[in-house]
Every structure is written in C-alpha cells, then in structure tokens.
C-alpha cells in the first residue's frame, strides 16, 4: 500500500500508523482463519 504523506501534518507518525494498520489486518486474517477452522471442526465432529 502506498500513501503520499508529503502533504500531511509533521506531527503525524505515519510509520506507526502503517504498522498499526498492518497489525490490524494480520489479526483480522488470523481471526477469520481460526473461525473457519472452528466451524469446519464443528461441522465435522458435531454433525
């Protein structure tokens, strides 16, 4: 992802924003994968 930060406020820490967003996306993907595995396991073992 490329963001033009040249016109932004100097007090903004864009590197930290990008790191936080990347962590959020990674956590979301991991959560979705775990939920899919949980549902697949429930479908296999409980039905």
N, CA, C and O atoms as a GROMACS GRO file, in nm:
protein
  188
    1UNK      N    1   0.084  -0.116   0.000
    1UNK     CA    2   0.000   0.000   0.000
    1UNK      C    3   0.090   0.123   0.000
    1UNK      O    4   0.185   0.133   0.078
    2UNK      N    5   0.058   0.215  -0.087
    2UNK     CA    6   0.137   0.336  -0.097
    2UNK      C    7   0.050   0.458  -0.063
    2UNK      O    8  -0.055   0.479  -0.123
    3UNK      N    9   0.097   0.535   0.033
    3UNK     CA   10   0.025   0.654   0.076
    3UNK      C   11   0.118   0.773   0.064
    3UNK      O   12   0.231   0.770   0.114
    4UNK      N   13   0.072   0.879  -0.001
    4UNK     CA   14   0.151   1.001  -0.014
    4UNK      C   15   0.138   1.081   0.115
    4UNK      O   16   0.033   1.140   0.141
    5UNK      N   17   0.244   1.085   0.194
    5UNK     CA   18   0.242   1.156   0.322
    5UNK      C   19   0.310   1.291   0.314
    5UNK      O   20   0.334   1.355   0.417
    6UNK      N   21   0.342   1.337   0.193
    6UNK     CA   22   0.415   1.464   0.179
    6UNK      C   23   0.330   1.583   0.222
    6UNK      O   24   0.385   1.684   0.267
    7UNK      N   25   0.198   1.575   0.208
    7UNK     CA   26   0.112   1.688   0.244
    7UNK      C   27   0.054   1.676   0.383
    7UNK      O   28  -0.032   1.755   0.420
    8UNK      N   29   0.099   1.578   0.460
    8UNK     CA   30   0.042   1.554   0.592
    8UNK      C   31   0.102   1.645   0.699
    8UNK      O   32   0.196   1.721   0.674
    9UNK      N   33   0.046   1.635   0.815
    9UNK     CA   34   0.093   1.714   0.929
    9UNK      C   35   0.225   1.657   0.981
    9UNK      O   36   0.239   1.535   0.990
   10UNK      N   37   0.322   1.743   1.015
   10UNK     CA   38   0.452   1.691   1.059
   10UNK      C   39   0.447   1.614   1.191
   10UNK      O   40   0.537   1.535   1.220
   11UNK      N   41   0.343   1.635   1.270
   11UNK     CA   42   0.334   1.564   1.399
   11UNK      C   43   0.282   1.422   1.384
   11UNK      O   44   0.287   1.344   1.479
   12UNK      N   45   0.233   1.388   1.267
   12UNK     CA   46   0.177   1.254   1.246
   12UNK      C   47   0.290   1.154   1.225
   12UNK      O   48   0.383   1.178   1.149
   13UNK      N   49   0.280   1.040   1.294
   13UNK     CA   50   0.378   0.934   1.281
   13UNK      C   51   0.323   0.830   1.184
   13UNK      O   52   0.262   0.731   1.224
   14UNK      N   53   0.346   0.854   1.056
   14UNK     CA   54   0.287   0.768   0.954
   14UNK      C   55   0.342   0.627   0.957
   14UNK      O   56   0.270   0.532   0.924
   15UNK      N   57   0.467   0.610   0.995
   15UNK     CA   58   0.523   0.476   1.004
   15UNK      C   59   0.448   0.394   1.109
   15UNK      O   60   0.420   0.276   1.088
   16UNK      N   61   0.416   0.456   1.222
   16UNK     CA   62   0.341   0.386   1.326
   16UNK      C   63   0.197   0.356   1.281
   16UNK      O   64   0.143   0.251   1.313
   17UNK      N   65   0.137   0.448   1.207
   17UNK     CA   66   0.003   0.425   1.154
   17UNK      C   67   0.002   0.304   1.062
   17UNK      O   68  -0.086   0.218   1.070
   18UNK      N   69   0.102   0.298   0.974
   18UNK     CA   70   0.111   0.184   0.882
   18UNK      C   71   0.132   0.054   0.957
   18UNK      O   72   0.073  -0.048   0.922
   19UNK      N   73   0.215   0.056   1.061
   19UNK     CA   74   0.241  -0.065   1.140
   19UNK      C   75   0.115  -0.110   1.214
   19UNK      O   76   0.086  -0.229   1.221
   20UNK      N   77   0.042  -0.014   1.268
   20UNK     CA   78  -0.083  -0.047   1.338
   20UNK      C   79  -0.184  -0.107   1.242
   20UNK      O   80  -0.250  -0.206   1.274
   21UNK      N   81  -0.198  -0.048   1.125
   21UNK     CA   82  -0.293  -0.098   1.026
   21UNK      C   83  -0.253  -0.238   0.979
   21UNK      O   84  -0.339  -0.325   0.964
   22UNK      N   85  -0.124  -0.260   0.957
   22UNK     CA   86  -0.077  -0.393   0.915
   22UNK      C   87  -0.106  -0.496   1.024
   22UNK      O   88  -0.144  -0.609   0.994
   23UNK      N   89  -0.088  -0.459   1.150
   23UNK     CA   90  -0.119  -0.550   1.260
   23UNK      C   91  -0.268  -0.580   1.268
   23UNK      O   92  -0.308  -0.693   1.297
   24UNK      N   93  -0.350  -0.479   1.244
   24UNK     CA   94  -0.495  -0.498   1.244
   24UNK      C   95  -0.537  -0.595   1.134
   24UNK      O   96  -0.617  -0.686   1.157
   25UNK      N   97  -0.484  -0.575   1.015
   25UNK     CA   98  -0.518  -0.663   0.903
   25UNK      C   99  -0.470  -0.806   0.931
   25UNK      O  100  -0.543  -0.902   0.904
   26UNK      N  101  -0.351  -0.821   0.985
   26UNK     CA  102  -0.297  -0.954   1.018
   26UNK      C  103  -0.386  -1.023   1.122
   26UNK      O  104  -0.418  -1.140   1.108
   27UNK      N  105  -0.425  -0.950   1.226
   27UNK     CA  106  -0.513  -1.006   1.329
   27UNK      C  107  -0.648  -1.045   1.273
   27UNK      O  108  -0.704  -1.147   1.313
   28UNK      N  109  -0.700  -0.965   1.182
   28UNK     CA  110  -0.829  -0.995   1.119
   28UNK      C  111  -0.820  -1.123   1.036
   28UNK      O  112  -0.909  -1.207   1.042
   29UNK      N  113  -0.714  -1.136   0.959
   29UNK     CA  114  -0.697  -1.256   0.876
   29UNK      C  115  -0.682  -1.380   0.965
   29UNK      O  116  -0.742  -1.484   0.936
   30UNK      N  117  -0.604  -1.370   1.069
   30UNK     CA  118  -0.586  -1.484   1.160
   30UNK      C  119  -0.718  -1.521   1.226
   30UNK      O  120  -0.749  -1.639   1.240
   31UNK      N  121  -0.795  -1.421   1.267
   31UNK     CA  122  -0.926  -1.448   1.329
   31UNK      C  123  -1.020  -1.518   1.232
   31UNK      O  124  -1.091  -1.612   1.271
   32UNK      N  125  -1.022  -1.473   1.108
   32UNK     CA  126  -1.110  -1.536   1.009
   32UNK      C  127  -1.070  -1.680   0.985
   32UNK      O  128  -1.156  -1.768   0.977
   33UNK      N  129  -0.940  -1.706   0.973
   33UNK     CA  130  -0.892  -1.843   0.952
   33UNK      C  131  -0.930  -1.932   1.070
   33UNK      O  132  -0.976  -2.044   1.051
   34UNK      N  133  -0.912  -1.882   1.192
   34UNK     CA  134  -0.947  -1.961   1.310
   34UNK      C  135  -1.098  -1.988   1.316
   34UNK      O  136  -1.140  -2.098   1.354
   35UNK      N  137  -1.178  -1.890   1.281
   35UNK     CA  138  -1.324  -1.911   1.281
   35UNK      C  139  -1.366  -2.014   1.176
   35UNK      O  140  -1.453  -2.097   1.202
   36UNK      N  141  -1.303  -2.010   1.060
   36UNK     CA  142  -1.334  -2.109   0.956
   36UNK      C  143  -1.295  -2.248   1.004
   36UNK      O  144  -1.370  -2.344   0.983
   37UNK      N  145  -1.179  -2.261   1.068
   37UNK     CA  146  -1.138  -2.391   1.120
   37UNK      C  147  -1.233  -2.439   1.230
   37UNK      O  148  -1.267  -2.557   1.235
   38UNK      N  149  -1.276  -2.349   1.316
   38UNK     CA  150  -1.370  -2.384   1.421
   38UNK      C  151  -1.502  -2.433   1.362
   38UNK      O  152  -1.556  -2.535   1.405
   39UNK      N  153  -1.555  -2.360   1.265
   39UNK     CA  154  -1.681  -2.401   1.203
   39UNK      C  155  -1.667  -2.533   1.128
   39UNK      O  156  -1.758  -2.616   1.132
   40UNK      N  157  -1.555  -2.553   1.059
   40UNK     CA  158  -1.532  -2.679   0.989
   40UNK      C  159  -1.524  -2.794   1.089
   40UNK      O  160  -1.579  -2.902   1.065
   41UNK      N  161  -1.455  -2.772   1.202
   41UNK     CA  162  -1.445  -2.874   1.304
   41UNK      C  163  -1.581  -2.906   1.365
   41UNK      O  164  -1.612  -3.022   1.391
   42UNK      N  165  -1.662  -2.802   1.388
   42UNK     CA  166  -1.797  -2.825   1.442
   42UNK      C  167  -1.882  -2.903   1.342
   42UNK      O  168  -1.957  -2.992   1.380
   43UNK      N  169  -1.871  -2.869   1.213
   43UNK     CA  170  -1.949  -2.940   1.112
   43UNK      C  171  -1.908  -3.086   1.103
   43UNK      O  172  -1.993  -3.174   1.082
   44UNK      N  173  -1.779  -3.112   1.118
   44UNK     CA  174  -1.730  -3.249   1.108
   44UNK      C  175  -1.760  -3.332   1.232
   44UNK      O  176  -1.805  -3.446   1.221
   45UNK      N  177  -1.736  -3.276   1.349
   45UNK     CA  178  -1.748  -3.354   1.472
   45UNK      C  179  -1.887  -3.352   1.536
   45UNK      O  180  -1.920  -3.444   1.611
   46UNK      N  181  -1.966  -3.252   1.509
   46UNK     CA  182  -2.096  -3.242   1.575
   46UNK      C  183  -2.213  -3.287   1.488
   46UNK      O  184  -2.325  -3.301   1.538
   47UNK      N  185  -2.190  -3.310   1.362
   47UNK     CA  186  -2.300  -3.350   1.274
   47UNK      C  187  -2.288  -3.496   1.239
   47UNK      O  188  -2.371  -3.549   1.166
   0.00000   0.00000   0.00000
